[in-house]
Amino acid sequence: MRLVLFEPDIPQNAGTLMRLAAGLGVALDLIEPCGFVLDDRRLRRAGMDYLDHLDWTRHSSWTAYRAAPQAGRLVLLTTRAAIPYTDFRFAPGDRLLVGRESAGVPDEVHDAADARLVIPMVPPARSLNVAVSAAMVLGEALRQTAALDGRQSAALRSDAPAQPDTP
C-alpha cells in the first residue's frame, strides 16, 4: 500500500499526510510541483519527527511519477466518482492517490486511475479536508488488507477485555 500526494497546496496537510503514512508504515510518493517550498518549516511542524522515519519518494512531475516503476492499482480519491470507498475491495499493492486541495487532479490524472472512489457526503457538503479523507480511506484499505494486524495496541484490539469508564 502506498499513499500518493498530487501537487499538494498546503504544507500543513502534506505534513499531516506524511505523518499519517509514517505512523501507519505506508510508503508515500509526493508528486511536484507543490504550492509551497518543500522544506518549509510548516511541513516539518505538521510532520514532526515522524518524517525522519518515512519511506517516501519525491517525483518532479506527474510524467516523472508515471515513468518510475510502479506496482499495483492507482486508486484515486475524488469527488468525481460513483463508487463509495466502502464498496471497494482494496488490495495490498494499491496506491491511494489524493489531489490538490484547491483543484483535485487534472483530467489526464483522473483518466489514468485504475479506480476512482468517493466519500459519500450529506448535502450540501461536497468534500472533506484532504488529510481527513486520506486517513479515512487509507484506514479502510489497511483494515481490508489486514495490514493493521499486529500494529494495534491491546486497548484497541477487539479481543482485548473492555476497560470500564472512570470519572
Residue pairs with C-beta under 8 A, 6 or more apart in sequence:
1 26
1 27
1 90
1 92
1 93
1 94
1 95
1 96
1 138
1 141
1 142
1 145
1 147
2 26
2 27
2 28
2 29
2 72
2 94
2 95
2 96
3 17
3 20
3 21
3 26
3 27
3 28
3 29
3 95
3 96
3 98
3 134
3 138
4 28
4 29
4 31
4 65
4 74
4 95
4 96
4 97
4 98
5 14
5 17
5 28
5 29
5 30
5 31
5 98
6 31
6 62
6 97
6 98
6 99
6 100
6 105
6 109
7 31
7 32
7 33
7 34
7 35
7 99
7 100
8 14
8 17
8 30
8 34
8 35
8 36
8 100
8 101
8 130
9 34
9 35
9 36
9 100
9 101
9 102
10 35
10 36
10 101
11 34
11 36
11 40
11 42
11 43
11 46
12 42
12 43
12 45
12 46
13 46
13 101
13 129
13 130
13 131
14 30
14 34
14 36
14 43
14 46
14 47
15 42
15 43
15 44
15 45
15 46
15 47
15 51
16 46
16 47
16 131
17 28
17 98
17 130
17 131
17 134
18 28
18 43
18 46
18 47
18 50
18 51
18 54
18 56
19 46
19 47
19 48
19 50
19 51
20 26
20 131
20 134
20 135
20 138
21 27
21 28
21 54
21 55
21 56
22 47
22 50
22 51
22 53
22 54
23 50
24 138
24 142
24 148
24 151
25 147
25 151
26 138
26 142
27 55
27 56
27 57
28 54
28 55
28 56
28 57
29 56
29 57
29 59
29 65
29 95
30 38
30 56
30 57
30 58
30 59
31 59
31 61
31 62
31 64
31 65
32 38
32 58
32 59
32 60
32 61
33 61
35 100
35 102
36 42
36 43
38 58
43 51
44 51
47 54
57 68
59 65
59 68
62 108
62 109
66 112
70 95
71 93
72 91
72 92
72 93
72 94
72 95
73 91
73 93
73 94
73 95
73 114
73 115
74 95
74 97
74 112
74 113
74 114
74 115
75 88
75 90
75 94
75 95
75 96
75 97
75 113
75 114
75 115
75 116
75 117
76 97
76 99
76 105
76 109
76 110
76 113
76 115
76 116
76 117
77 85
77 96
77 97
77 98
77 99
77 117
77 118
77 119
77 133
77 134
77 137
78 99
78 104
78 105
78 110
78 113
78 116
78 117
78 118
79 104
79 118
79 126
79 127
80 104
80 110
80 116
80 118
81 116
81 117
81 118
82 116
82 118
83 115
83 116
83 117
83 118
84 117
84 118
84 119
84 120
85 117
85 118
85 119
85 136
85 137
85 140
86 120
86 140
88 115
88 117
89 144
90 140
90 141
90 144
90 145
91 145
92 145
92 147
94 141
96 134
96 137
96 138
96 141
97 105
97 109
97 113
98 130
98 133
98 134
99 105
99 109
99 130
101 129
101 130
104 110
110 116
117 137
119 127
119 128
119 133
119 136
119 137
121 127
121 128
127 133
128 136
139 148
141 147
142 148
154 160
155 163
